[in-house]
Amino acid sequence: MHIIQAVIGAVLYMTIFFSIGFILNMLLKKTWTLVFIYPIFVIMMIDNVKLSSYVTETSTALTSVYQGLVGLQLLDLFMLGFGLLGAILAGVTIRFLRKSGYSMF
């Protein structure tokens, strides 16, 4: 992966997760919803294991997740980190808007 692709991907991840987080925060009235859900998104993106196998074959599924996390390259971590930053910024923005008196948020 080239550095230009990683930078564009990082901006896209941040924008997507900011948008999703902002909408979830408005609808659910919980400020940090996506920050807690984000690791599940990351595991689903990294891992190719069915959700039911976490219950039926727990050790195999967790081993696969661990190998997927260890196998990430630096640029992948960069992009995923910017996705987390977008989710955090959505929470900060909602919190700021609520403190400023916007009751719809």
Secondary structure, 3 states (H helix, E strand, C coil): CCHHHHHHHHHHHHHHHHHHHHHHHHHHCCCCHHHHHHHHHHHHHHCCCCCCHHHHCHHHHHHHHHHHHHCCCHHHHHHHHHHHHHHHHHHHHHHHHHHCCCCCC
